[in-house]
Amino acid sequence: MIRYDGEHKRPSDAFKKGTPIMADIERKAFQIQGKARKEALAKFNAQMKKWGIVMPKVTPQVLDFGLGDFYKTGLIEYWVANETDEGYCGKFLFVFDGQTCPYHHHDFKHETFFVLKGAVTMMVNGKRITRKEGGFLVMPQGVDHSFTGKGPALLIEFSKPCRPNDNIFANKSIGDNGVV
């Protein structure tokens, strides 16, 4: 079993065994860096302070999916667990107002999204669905989905473990022909 003890900068720093997992892969090609990253995290931290939420002490992934327009297409992820041996994953997902996590699906991962703060418009197999604070949505394998902040929004994802190459995006400019 792979466990995070809450004291390390990243859950992977506390790992004793296991195969490479998504939280263990920096995915630098899909993240913003430098000043832009610092500014995005400063805005994010200000929003968390406003909401009174303390985030886990892990290194966030500030993703623009390699598209170069973070505030249009991107999100910030805080990984809490990706228990490959036990079969579950948990992470915080944050989008700014109007920011979209791009349309994609998973062949392996089954997800449930819970809106902790704010609201999102989710596109699910071409249909728009709005979820507000306290709302949730179950996303089975193979279902195309994305979400966009209606104002800043913080979600919690509960899912099967994340695996490399199980994020299949409609936008083929992301990753290797749409696969990350």
Sine and cosine of phi, psi and omega as CSV:
sin_phi,cos_phi,sin_psi,cos_psi,sin_omega,cos_omega
0.00,0.00,0.64,-0.77,0.01,-1.00
-0.98,-0.22,0.81,-0.59,-0.05,-1.00
-0.80,-0.60,0.50,-0.87,0.13,-0.99
-0.96,-0.28,0.76,-0.65,-0.08,-1.00
-0.99,-0.12,0.04,1.00,0.06,-1.00
0.99,0.17,-0.08,1.00,-0.06,-1.00
-0.97,-0.23,-0.28,0.96,-0.06,-1.00
-1.00,-0.08,0.34,-0.94,-0.01,-1.00
-0.91,0.42,-0.55,0.84,0.02,-1.00
-0.74,-0.68,0.56,-0.83,0.06,-1.00
-0.80,0.60,-0.58,0.81,-0.07,-1.00
-0.91,0.42,-0.36,0.93,0.02,-1.00
-0.92,0.40,-0.34,0.94,-0.02,-1.00
-0.98,-0.18,0.01,1.00,-0.04,-1.00
-0.94,0.34,0.64,-0.77,0.05,-1.00
-0.96,-0.29,-0.44,0.90,-0.01,-1.00
-0.43,-0.90,-0.02,-1.00,0.09,-1.00
0.91,-0.41,0.29,-0.96,0.01,-1.00
-1.00,0.02,0.32,-0.95,0.03,-1.00
-0.84,0.55,0.68,-0.73,0.01,-1.00
-0.79,-0.61,0.18,-0.98,-0.08,-1.00
-0.85,0.53,-0.67,0.74,-0.01,-1.00
-0.91,0.41,-0.33,0.94,-0.02,-1.00
-1.00,0.00,-0.11,0.99,-0.02,-1.00
-0.96,-0.28,0.84,-0.54,-0.09,-1.00
-0.92,0.40,-0.47,0.88,-0.01,-1.00
0.80,0.60,0.68,0.73,-0.06,-1.00
-0.83,0.55,-0.57,0.82,-0.01,-1.00
-0.90,0.43,-0.28,0.96,-0.05,-1.00
-0.94,-0.33,0.09,1.00,-0.03,-1.00
-0.90,-0.43,0.46,-0.89,0.15,-0.99
-0.99,0.15,0.45,-0.89,-0.08,-1.00
-0.77,-0.64,0.12,-0.99,0.15,-0.99
0.88,0.47,-0.65,-0.76,-0.07,-1.00
-0.87,0.50,-0.65,0.76,-0.02,-1.00
-0.89,0.47,-0.64,0.77,0.03,-1.00
-0.90,0.43,-0.73,0.69,-0.01,-1.00
-0.87,0.49,-0.67,0.74,0.00,-1.00
-0.91,0.41,-0.68,0.73,0.02,-1.00
-0.89,0.46,-0.68,0.73,0.01,-1.00
-0.94,0.35,-0.54,0.84,0.07,-1.00
-0.90,0.44,-0.69,0.72,0.05,-1.00
-0.90,0.44,-0.68,0.74,0.04,-1.00
-0.87,0.49,-0.75,0.66,-0.02,-1.00
-0.89,0.46,-0.59,0.80,0.06,-1.00
-0.89,0.45,-0.64,0.77,0.02,-1.00
-0.92,0.38,-0.66,0.75,0.03,-1.00
-0.89,0.46,-0.65,0.76,0.03,-1.00
-0.89,0.46,-0.68,0.73,0.03,-1.00
-0.86,0.51,-0.65,0.76,0.01,-1.00
-0.99,0.14,-0.19,0.98,-0.03,-1.00
0.96,0.29,0.53,0.85,-0.04,-1.00
-0.95,-0.32,0.75,-0.66,0.07,-1.00
-0.98,-0.21,0.82,-0.57,-0.02,-1.00
-1.00,0.02,0.38,-0.92,0.05,-1.00
-0.89,0.46,0.46,-0.89,-0.01,-1.00
-1.00,0.10,0.94,0.35,0.07,-1.00
-0.79,-0.62,0.34,-0.94,0.04,-1.00
-0.98,0.22,0.87,-0.49,-0.01,-1.00
-0.96,0.29,0.44,-0.90,0.14,-0.99
-0.98,-0.20,0.88,-0.47,-0.04,-1.00
-0.97,-0.26,1.00,-0.04,-0.25,-0.97
-0.99,-0.13,0.76,-0.65,0.21,-0.98
-0.89,-0.46,0.11,0.99,0.06,-1.00
0.86,0.50,0.37,0.93,0.01,-1.00
0.98,0.22,0.17,0.99,-0.06,-1.00
-1.00,-0.01,-0.27,0.96,0.09,-1.00
0.98,0.19,0.26,0.97,0.02,-1.00
-0.67,-0.74,0.93,0.37,-0.15,-0.99
-0.78,0.62,-0.72,0.70,-0.09,-1.00
-0.97,0.26,-0.18,0.98,0.12,-0.99
-0.99,-0.10,-0.79,0.62,-0.03,-1.00
-0.80,-0.60,0.95,-0.30,-0.01,-1.00
0.18,-0.98,-0.05,-1.00,0.10,-0.99
-0.12,-0.99,0.21,-0.98,0.08,-1.00
-0.92,-0.40,0.78,-0.63,-0.01,-1.00
-0.90,-0.44,0.72,-0.70,0.15,-0.99
-0.89,-0.46,0.96,-0.30,-0.03,-1.00
-0.99,0.15,0.80,-0.60,0.05,-1.00
-0.98,-0.21,-0.67,0.75,-0.01,-1.00
-0.47,-0.88,0.56,-0.83,0.19,-0.98
-0.57,-0.82,0.97,0.24,-0.15,-0.99
-0.99,0.10,1.00,0.03,-0.06,-1.00
-0.90,0.43,-0.62,0.79,-0.01,-1.00
-0.95,0.32,-0.56,0.83,-0.05,-1.00
-1.00,-0.05,-0.27,0.96,0.14,-0.99
1.00,0.01,0.52,0.86,0.06,-1.00
-0.52,-0.85,0.32,-0.95,0.03,-1.00
-0.66,-0.75,0.56,-0.83,0.10,-1.00
-0.61,-0.80,0.76,-0.65,0.02,-1.00
-0.42,-0.91,0.41,-0.91,0.11,-0.99
-1.00,-0.01,0.63,-0.77,0.05,-1.00
-0.82,-0.58,0.79,-0.62,-0.02,-1.00
-0.82,-0.58,0.72,-0.70,0.14,-0.99
-0.79,-0.61,0.61,-0.80,0.12,-0.99
-0.98,0.20,0.19,-0.98,0.05,-1.00
-0.82,0.57,0.83,-0.56,0.03,-1.00
0.98,0.18,-0.07,1.00,0.00,-1.00
-0.99,0.12,0.64,-0.77,-0.08,-1.00
-0.85,-0.52,0.75,-0.66,0.27,-0.96
-0.99,0.15,0.87,-0.50,-0.20,-0.98
-0.91,0.42,0.41,-0.91,-0.04,-1.00
-0.85,0.52,0.81,-0.58,-0.06,-1.00
-0.31,-0.95,0.08,-1.00,0.14,-0.99
-0.55,-0.83,0.11,-0.99,0.03,-1.00
-0.78,-0.63,0.67,-0.74,0.07,-1.00
-0.99,0.15,-0.53,0.85,-0.04,-1.00
-0.98,-0.20,-0.74,0.67,-0.18,-0.98
-0.97,0.25,0.75,-0.67,0.15,-0.99
-0.95,-0.30,0.76,-0.66,-0.11,-0.99
-0.82,-0.58,0.45,-0.89,0.24,-0.97
-0.78,-0.62,0.79,-0.62,0.03,-1.00
-0.96,-0.28,0.73,-0.68,0.07,-1.00
-0.86,-0.51,0.80,-0.60,0.00,-1.00
-1.00,0.07,0.95,-0.31,-0.02,-1.00
-0.99,0.17,-0.68,0.73,-0.01,-1.00
-0.61,-0.79,0.57,-0.82,0.06,-1.00
0.99,0.17,-0.42,-0.91,-0.02,-1.00
-0.50,-0.87,0.46,-0.89,0.04,-1.00
-0.70,-0.71,0.49,-0.87,0.22,-0.98
-0.98,-0.20,0.84,-0.53,0.00,-1.00
-0.96,-0.27,0.68,-0.74,0.13,-0.99
-0.98,-0.22,0.87,-0.49,-0.06,-1.00
-0.80,-0.61,0.93,-0.37,-0.05,-1.00
0.74,0.67,0.68,0.74,0.07,-1.00
1.00,0.07,-0.04,1.00,-0.02,-1.00
-0.95,-0.32,0.72,-0.69,0.02,-1.00
-0.99,0.11,0.74,-0.67,0.03,-1.00
-0.71,-0.71,0.76,-0.65,0.05,-1.00
-0.98,-0.20,0.70,-0.72,0.08,-1.00
-0.79,-0.61,0.76,-0.65,0.01,-1.00
-0.95,-0.31,0.04,-1.00,0.03,-1.00
-0.71,0.70,0.76,-0.65,0.00,-1.00
1.00,0.02,-0.19,0.98,0.01,-1.00
-0.99,0.11,0.39,-0.92,0.04,-1.00
-0.60,-0.80,0.27,-0.96,0.01,-1.00
-0.49,-0.87,0.77,-0.64,0.03,-1.00
-1.00,-0.02,0.71,-0.70,-0.04,-1.00
-0.83,-0.56,0.99,-0.14,0.03,-1.00
-0.93,0.37,0.24,-0.97,0.06,-1.00
-0.84,0.55,0.57,-0.82,0.10,-1.00
0.99,0.16,-0.06,1.00,-0.03,-1.00
-1.00,-0.03,0.85,-0.52,0.03,-1.00
-0.94,0.35,0.68,-0.73,-0.03,-1.00
-0.39,-0.92,0.40,-0.92,0.14,-0.99
-0.46,-0.89,0.20,-0.98,0.11,-0.99
-0.55,-0.84,0.53,-0.85,-0.05,-1.00
-0.77,-0.63,0.71,-0.71,0.02,-1.00
-0.93,0.36,0.75,-0.66,0.18,-0.98
-0.98,-0.22,0.97,0.23,-0.30,-0.95
1.00,0.01,0.08,-1.00,0.05,-1.00
-0.90,0.43,0.58,-0.81,-0.05,-1.00
-0.59,-0.81,0.64,-0.77,0.05,-1.00
-0.85,-0.52,0.84,-0.55,0.01,-1.00
-0.90,-0.44,0.38,-0.93,0.19,-0.98
-0.91,-0.42,0.75,-0.66,0.08,-1.00
-0.97,-0.25,0.81,-0.59,0.16,-0.99
-0.92,-0.39,0.79,-0.61,-0.10,-1.00
-0.36,-0.93,0.08,-1.00,0.25,-0.97
-0.90,0.44,0.28,-0.96,0.01,-1.00
-0.85,0.53,0.53,-0.85,0.09,-1.00
-0.99,0.15,0.65,-0.76,0.01,-1.00
-0.79,-0.62,0.61,-0.79,0.12,-0.99
-0.84,0.54,0.54,-0.84,0.04,-1.00
0.93,0.37,0.31,0.95,0.06,-1.00
-0.94,-0.34,0.19,0.98,0.11,-0.99
-0.96,-0.30,0.96,-0.29,-0.07,-1.00
-0.93,-0.36,0.96,-0.29,-0.10,-0.99
-1.00,-0.04,0.56,-0.83,0.09,-1.00
-0.92,0.40,-0.59,0.81,0.02,-1.00
-0.98,0.20,0.96,-0.29,-0.07,-1.00
-0.95,0.30,-0.09,1.00,0.10,-0.99
-0.97,0.24,-0.26,0.97,0.00,-1.00
-1.00,0.05,0.74,-0.67,0.07,-1.00
0.89,0.45,-0.58,-0.81,0.02,-1.00
-0.99,-0.13,1.00,-0.03,-0.03,-1.00
0.84,0.54,0.66,0.75,0.06,-1.00
1.00,-0.05,-0.02,1.00,-0.06,-1.00
-0.94,-0.34,0.79,-0.62,0.07,-1.00
-0.80,-0.60,0.00,0.00,0.00,0.00
